[in-house]
Structure formats: structure tokens, C-alpha cells
Amino acid sequence: MIAPQLDMPALASHFNRRTLLFLMASGLLSQPLRAQAPRQARLMVIGGAEDRLQDRLILRKFVDYSGGSGARIRLITAASAEPDGVWDSYRKVFQELGVADVQPLALTDQDSAHAPELQQDILQADGIFISGGDQGKLMQALWETPAYTSLHEAFHVRGCCLAGTSAGAAVMSRHMIAQGVSVLRPSKDATATDMGLGFITQAVVDQHFSERRRLARLMSTLAMRPDLLGVGIDEDTALVIERNQAIEVIGRGSVTIVDPSRMRSNVDDVEAAEQIEMLGVELHMLPAGRRYRLDGKGNPAHWPAHLKKVLMRLATLGPIRG
């Protein structure tokens, strides 16, 4: 385990008492404390098919947020059916962007997720990028393993930039869409959810959103889980979450946020596969190039008051999990 030197007041501003107790019990706060400004932790939730050939804006931003050319970039390709090919593709891109220290993480299954060497590699990373593929396969390898815990420590304690594309985006939320076709209309039981990594706790993420016409699929999910927000991310588009500070959209598409908190539906009265009545659902479109500060500074006057509450729910990330 790495035991970084951290400032207790700074930690207290970011973590609750339960989290601090976990850190102390795990030995992460065993070293002498000193004043040190914590690095801004960012999540990059990417809708898939990010540009790797032309301006590569999203991947450039990931490198910048990780610390630039001197950053230690690590890749998780466990969701992919062809991990070696995926690794080779991203290796070339990151090296062309000037990163010298880019390596794959040796995560393939549950057994590998228990290796102490893997935990060290995760904890020493400045940026971790999770590729696409099958989110169920990825979570099967990670769930309740030391690697899972190390990912949370890397993000919450060290401020590592954590990015995921496609399946890697789906697993960012606590409740992820595990199965579900792109239905034409919201229908009961059209999707099935499972447990994700839990960095985002108050929303469920869907990717390839506009390109695969997944609005009805997302709404089908929210009909069953109206306590969550729905976040649909277009291809070559990233939702960047700066914890408790701001939401930014980069790339070429949009992020669609569906808020069912005021919804009234008949989902409990219809049978499986039947269409669902959903009334009072709110929808927000956040286009690429926009940044939304939670303190309100610089935000447009036409902002609806309820939007701030929605974005605060997104930017209030989940606790460290062990």
C-alpha cells in the first residue's frame, strides 16, 4: 500500500467520517501529515468511439488532467474481447500525445484482481483509462476485489484522473445498465441493471446515446429507478465531473440528462414489455463546449433553478469503497 502524506483538514472537506475511518484503518493515513493541496479528482465518462486519429480532443484532455506528458497512464482492457489489440491502439495514441510512461494493467479476471502488484500499479497511476467492451465482463473481474478497492483509493485519495469509454463509462455508476436493447418506446423490463464501480451514485449512465437512439432505453430504466438521474452520452463526447465543483462537456456531441424525480408513471400497473406512461419527466441537453460551475459563477441567466440541483447530484460523487 502507498501511504501518501495528506492534510487532515483538506481530507475532511472532501470525505465523510466513515471514509476517514476507512482510510485510517487501511493504513493510508499512517504517515505524518503535512499541508498539501489535494489534486483535483476528475471523472471522464466517455460515450464511446472517441476520436483517436485527428484532433483527439478527449484523449488530449485526459492526458492534461492526468498531469501531462510526464504522467503515469495505465489502461484497463478487461472488458474487451480483444484486449491486446485495444491496448496497442491506445498505446500508440498516448505515445503520440507525448506520454512516455503508458502501460496496461494486468487485470484479466478475479484471480488477477487480487495480485498485490496490480494494486501497486493502480495506486501509482496518475491517469487510469478503462476501455470499451462488455461491462458485465469487466465487473465480474473487479467486483469486491483488492483492485476494486485500489481504484477507489487512487481516485479519492491520490486524485488520479479516471476515464472510461463505452463499457468503461457504463461501470462508472453504482447502478449500471447490464442488458437491454434499444427499444422504440419506454417499456417495462426492457433493461436489467447490475452493480458498477460506484463513483457516480445518483445516476445511471448510457453510452453511444444519440447514435444508437437509446433515449427510450434509458427512460425504461428510470421508470423502474426514479430515484436515479439518467445520463446519456453521445459518441466522441465526454462528461467531465470535477467533484463538488463543476460539470463540463467536451467532444463533438451532447450529454442528455433525464430527471424523473417529479415523474408519475403507471409502471407498477403494466405487464412486462408493455409501454409505460411517464408524466412530468424533465430533460436537459448539455452540448459540447459548455462548462457548468456549481457555485453559479459565470453561468447563464436563463439557467432553470432545478438544473443546479441536478448537476449537484452528478458532481456529488460516491464515497470511497472498500
C-alpha positions as CSV (number, residue, x, y, z in Angstrom):
1,M,0.0,0.0,0.0
2,I,1.1,3.5,-0.7
3,A,0.6,5.9,2.2
4,P,0.6,9.4,0.8
5,Q,1.2,12.3,3.1
6,L,-2.1,14.2,3.4
7,D,-3.6,17.2,5.2
8,M,-6.4,16.2,7.5
9,P,-8.4,19.4,7.1
10,A,-8.3,19.0,3.4
11,L,-9.4,15.5,3.7
12,A,-12.2,16.4,6.0
13,S,-13.6,18.8,3.4
14,H,-13.8,16.0,0.8
15,F,-14.7,12.9,2.8
16,N,-17.2,12.0,5.4
17,R,-16.3,10.5,8.8
18,R,-16.9,6.9,7.6
19,T,-14.4,7.5,4.8
20,L,-11.8,8.9,7.1
21,L,-12.1,5.9,9.4
22,F,-11.7,3.6,6.5
23,L,-8.5,5.4,5.4
24,M,-7.0,5.2,8.9
25,A,-8.0,1.6,9.3
26,S,-6.4,0.7,6.0
27,G,-3.1,2.4,6.9
28,L,-3.4,5.2,4.3
29,L,-3.1,7.9,6.9
30,S,-0.4,6.2,8.9
31,Q,2.4,8.6,7.7
32,P,3.0,12.0,9.3
33,L,0.5,14.6,7.9
34,R,1.6,17.8,6.2
35,A,-0.1,20.6,4.5
36,Q,-0.6,19.7,0.8
37,A,-3.2,20.9,-1.7
38,P,-5.1,17.8,-3.0
39,R,-5.1,17.2,-6.7
40,Q,-8.5,17.9,-8.4
41,A,-10.1,14.5,-8.9
42,R,-11.9,14.2,-12.2
43,L,-14.0,11.5,-13.8
44,M,-14.2,11.4,-17.6
45,V,-17.3,9.5,-18.7
46,I,-17.0,9.0,-22.5
47,G,-19.8,7.9,-24.7
48,G,-17.6,5.7,-26.9
49,A,-16.0,6.0,-30.3
50,E,-13.8,8.9,-29.2
51,D,-11.5,10.3,-31.9
52,R,-8.1,8.6,-31.9
53,L,-6.9,9.8,-35.3
54,Q,-7.5,13.5,-35.8
55,D,-7.6,16.2,-33.1
56,R,-8.1,13.6,-30.3
57,L,-9.5,16.3,-28.0
58,I,-10.9,13.9,-25.4
59,L,-7.7,11.9,-25.1
60,R,-5.6,15.1,-25.0
61,K,-7.8,16.3,-22.2
62,F,-7.3,13.0,-20.3
63,V,-3.6,13.4,-20.6
64,D,-3.7,17.0,-19.4
65,Y,-5.9,16.1,-16.4
66,S,-3.5,13.2,-15.6
67,G,-0.5,15.6,-15.4
68,G,0.7,16.0,-19.0
69,S,3.5,14.1,-20.8
70,G,5.1,13.1,-17.5
71,A,2.0,11.3,-16.3
72,R,1.9,7.6,-15.5
73,I,-1.0,6.4,-17.7
74,R,-2.4,2.9,-17.1
75,L,-5.1,1.1,-19.2
76,I,-7.7,-1.4,-18.2
77,T,-8.8,-3.5,-21.2
78,A,-10.5,-6.4,-19.3
79,A,-13.9,-5.5,-20.9
80,S,-12.6,-6.1,-24.4
81,A,-12.8,-9.4,-26.3
82,E,-9.5,-8.4,-27.9
83,P,-7.5,-6.7,-25.1
84,D,-4.2,-6.9,-26.9
85,G,-5.4,-5.0,-29.9
86,V,-7.2,-2.4,-27.8
87,W,-4.1,-1.9,-25.7
88,D,-1.9,-1.5,-28.8
89,S,-4.3,1.1,-30.3
90,Y,-4.4,3.3,-27.2
91,R,-0.6,2.8,-26.6
92,K,0.1,4.4,-30.0
93,V,-2.3,7.3,-29.3
94,F,-0.9,8.2,-25.9
95,Q,2.7,7.9,-27.0
96,E,1.9,10.2,-30.0
97,L,0.4,12.6,-27.5
98,G,3.8,12.7,-25.7
99,V,3.3,10.3,-22.8
100,A,6.3,8.1,-22.2
101,D,5.0,6.1,-19.3
102,V,1.9,4.2,-20.6
103,Q,1.3,0.6,-19.6
104,P,-1.5,-1.9,-19.5
105,L,-2.8,-3.1,-16.1
106,A,-2.6,-6.8,-15.7
107,L,-6.3,-7.3,-14.9
108,T,-8.0,-10.1,-16.7
109,D,-10.1,-11.9,-14.2
110,Q,-10.9,-12.3,-10.5
111,D,-7.7,-14.0,-9.7
112,S,-5.5,-11.3,-11.3
113,A,-7.5,-8.7,-9.4
114,H,-6.1,-10.0,-6.1
115,A,-2.4,-9.6,-7.2
116,P,-0.5,-7.1,-4.9
117,E,1.5,-5.9,-7.9
118,L,-1.7,-4.8,-9.6
119,Q,-2.8,-2.9,-6.6
120,Q,0.5,-1.0,-6.5
121,D,0.3,-0.3,-10.2
122,I,-3.2,1.2,-9.8
123,L,-2.2,3.3,-6.7
124,Q,0.8,4.7,-8.5
125,A,-1.1,5.8,-11.6
126,D,-1.8,9.4,-12.5
127,G,-4.4,8.5,-15.0
128,I,-6.4,5.3,-15.5
129,F,-8.3,4.7,-18.7
130,I,-10.9,1.9,-18.9
131,S,-11.7,0.7,-22.5
132,G,-14.9,-0.5,-24.0
133,G,-16.3,-4.0,-24.5
134,D,-18.6,-5.8,-22.1
135,Q,-19.3,-4.0,-18.8
136,G,-20.6,-7.3,-17.2
137,K,-17.3,-9.0,-18.0
138,L,-15.3,-6.1,-16.5
139,M,-17.3,-6.0,-13.3
140,Q,-17.1,-9.8,-13.0
141,A,-13.3,-9.4,-12.8
142,L,-13.4,-6.4,-10.4
143,W,-16.3,-6.8,-8.1
144,E,-15.3,-7.0,-4.4
145,T,-11.6,-7.4,-5.1
146,P,-8.5,-5.5,-3.9
147,A,-8.2,-4.0,-7.4
148,Y,-11.7,-2.5,-7.0
149,T,-10.7,-1.0,-3.7
150,S,-7.5,0.3,-5.2
151,L,-9.3,2.1,-7.9
152,H,-11.3,4.0,-5.3
153,E,-8.2,4.8,-3.3
154,A,-6.4,6.0,-6.4
155,F,-9.3,8.4,-7.2
156,H,-10.4,9.6,-3.8
157,V,-7.1,9.7,-2.0
158,R,-4.5,10.5,-4.8
159,G,-6.7,12.4,-7.2
160,C,-6.0,10.1,-10.1
161,C,-7.9,11.0,-13.2
162,L,-10.3,8.1,-14.0
163,A,-11.7,7.8,-17.5
164,G,-13.9,5.2,-19.1
165,T,-15.3,4.9,-22.6
166,S,-18.4,2.9,-23.7
167,A,-18.5,-0.1,-21.3
168,G,-15.9,1.8,-19.3
169,A,-18.4,4.6,-19.0
170,A,-21.3,2.3,-18.0
171,V,-19.4,1.0,-15.0
172,M,-18.7,4.4,-13.5
173,S,-22.2,4.4,-11.9
174,R,-23.3,2.4,-8.8
175,H,-26.2,1.0,-10.8
176,M,-25.3,0.3,-14.4
177,I,-27.3,-0.9,-17.4
178,A,-26.2,-4.5,-17.8
179,Q,-28.6,-5.6,-20.5
180,G,-31.1,-4.0,-22.8
181,V,-31.9,-3.5,-26.4
182,S,-32.6,-0.1,-27.9
183,V,-36.4,-0.1,-27.7
184,L,-38.5,2.4,-29.7
185,R,-40.6,3.4,-26.7
186,P,-40.2,3.1,-22.9
187,S,-41.3,-0.4,-21.9
188,K,-41.4,-2.3,-18.7
189,D,-38.4,-4.6,-18.0
190,A,-36.7,-3.5,-21.2
191,T,-33.4,-3.3,-19.3
192,A,-31.6,-5.0,-16.5
193,T,-29.3,-3.3,-14.1
194,D,-26.3,-4.6,-12.1
195,M,-23.7,-3.1,-9.8
196,G,-21.0,-0.9,-11.2
197,L,-17.9,0.7,-9.7
198,G,-19.9,3.3,-7.7
199,F,-18.1,6.5,-8.4
200,I,-21.4,8.1,-9.5
201,T,-24.1,7.1,-7.1
202,Q,-27.1,9.1,-8.1
203,A,-27.3,8.4,-11.8
204,V,-27.2,5.6,-14.4
205,V,-25.1,6.1,-17.5
206,D,-25.9,5.1,-21.1
207,Q,-23.4,5.5,-23.9
208,H,-23.5,5.7,-27.7
209,F,-26.6,7.6,-26.9
210,S,-27.9,9.6,-29.9
211,E,-26.2,7.3,-32.4
212,R,-28.0,4.2,-31.2
213,R,-31.2,6.0,-30.2
214,R,-31.1,5.0,-26.6
215,L,-33.5,7.6,-25.1
216,A,-36.3,5.1,-24.7
217,R,-33.9,2.5,-23.2
218,L,-32.7,5.0,-20.6
219,M,-36.3,6.0,-19.8
220,S,-37.3,2.4,-19.4
221,T,-34.5,2.1,-16.8
222,L,-35.6,5.2,-15.0
223,A,-39.2,4.1,-14.9
224,M,-38.0,1.3,-12.6
225,R,-35.5,3.5,-10.8
226,P,-37.0,7.0,-10.4
227,D,-34.5,7.8,-7.6
228,L,-31.7,8.0,-10.2
229,L,-30.9,10.5,-12.9
230,G,-30.4,9.2,-16.4
231,V,-27.2,10.4,-18.2
232,G,-26.9,9.7,-22.0
233,I,-23.6,10.4,-23.6
234,D,-23.1,10.7,-27.3
235,E,-20.1,9.2,-29.2
236,D,-16.9,11.2,-29.2
237,T,-18.3,13.1,-26.2
238,A,-17.2,13.1,-22.6
239,L,-18.9,14.2,-19.4
240,V,-16.2,15.6,-17.1
241,I,-17.1,15.7,-13.5
242,E,-15.0,17.8,-11.1
243,R,-16.1,16.6,-7.7
244,N,-18.3,19.2,-6.0
245,Q,-17.2,21.9,-8.3
246,A,-18.2,21.7,-12.0
247,I,-19.6,19.7,-14.9
248,E,-18.1,20.0,-18.4
249,V,-18.9,18.5,-21.7
250,I,-16.2,18.1,-24.3
251,G,-16.0,16.5,-27.7
252,R,-18.5,16.8,-30.6
253,G,-21.9,15.7,-29.3
254,S,-24.1,16.3,-26.3
255,V,-24.9,14.9,-22.9
256,T,-28.6,14.2,-22.2
257,I,-29.8,14.3,-18.6
258,V,-33.2,12.8,-17.8
259,D,-34.6,13.7,-14.4
260,P,-37.5,11.6,-13.3
261,S,-37.7,13.0,-9.7
262,R,-41.1,14.6,-10.4
263,M,-42.3,11.8,-12.6
264,R,-45.6,10.0,-12.3
265,S,-45.9,6.7,-14.1
266,N,-48.0,3.5,-14.3
267,V,-45.0,1.2,-14.3
268,D,-46.4,-0.8,-11.4
269,D,-49.7,-1.4,-13.2
270,V,-48.5,-2.7,-16.6
271,E,-47.1,-6.1,-17.6
272,A,-43.6,-6.8,-18.8
273,A,-42.8,-5.4,-22.3
274,E,-45.9,-3.1,-22.2
275,Q,-45.4,0.6,-22.9
276,I,-45.1,2.9,-19.9
277,E,-46.8,6.2,-19.2
278,M,-44.3,8.6,-17.9
279,L,-45.5,12.1,-17.0
280,G,-43.5,15.1,-15.6
281,V,-40.1,13.9,-16.8
282,E,-37.5,16.7,-17.2
283,L,-34.9,16.5,-19.9
284,H,-31.7,18.7,-20.2
285,M,-29.4,18.8,-23.2
286,L,-25.8,19.9,-22.4
287,P,-23.8,20.5,-25.6
288,A,-20.1,20.0,-26.0
289,G,-18.1,23.1,-25.2
290,R,-20.2,24.1,-22.1
291,R,-19.0,24.2,-18.5
292,Y,-21.3,24.5,-15.6
293,R,-20.0,25.7,-12.3
294,L,-21.9,24.6,-9.2
295,D,-21.2,27.9,-7.4
296,G,-23.2,29.6,-10.2
297,K,-20.4,32.0,-11.2
298,G,-20.4,32.6,-15.0
299,N,-23.5,30.5,-15.6
300,P,-26.1,32.0,-18.0
301,A,-29.1,33.8,-16.5
302,H,-31.5,31.5,-18.3
303,W,-30.5,28.6,-16.2
304,P,-33.6,26.9,-14.7
305,A,-33.3,26.7,-10.9
306,H,-33.8,23.0,-10.8
307,L,-30.8,22.3,-13.2
308,K,-28.4,23.3,-10.4
309,K,-29.8,20.6,-8.2
310,V,-29.5,18.1,-10.9
311,L,-25.8,18.9,-11.6
312,M,-25.0,18.9,-7.9
313,R,-26.3,15.3,-7.8
314,L,-24.0,14.4,-10.6
315,A,-21.0,16.2,-9.1
316,T,-21.5,14.7,-5.6
317,L,-19.6,11.6,-6.2
318,G,-19.9,8.4,-4.1
319,P,-17.8,7.6,-1.1
320,I,-14.6,5.5,-1.2
321,R,-15.5,1.9,-1.2
322,G,-13.5,-1.0,0.2
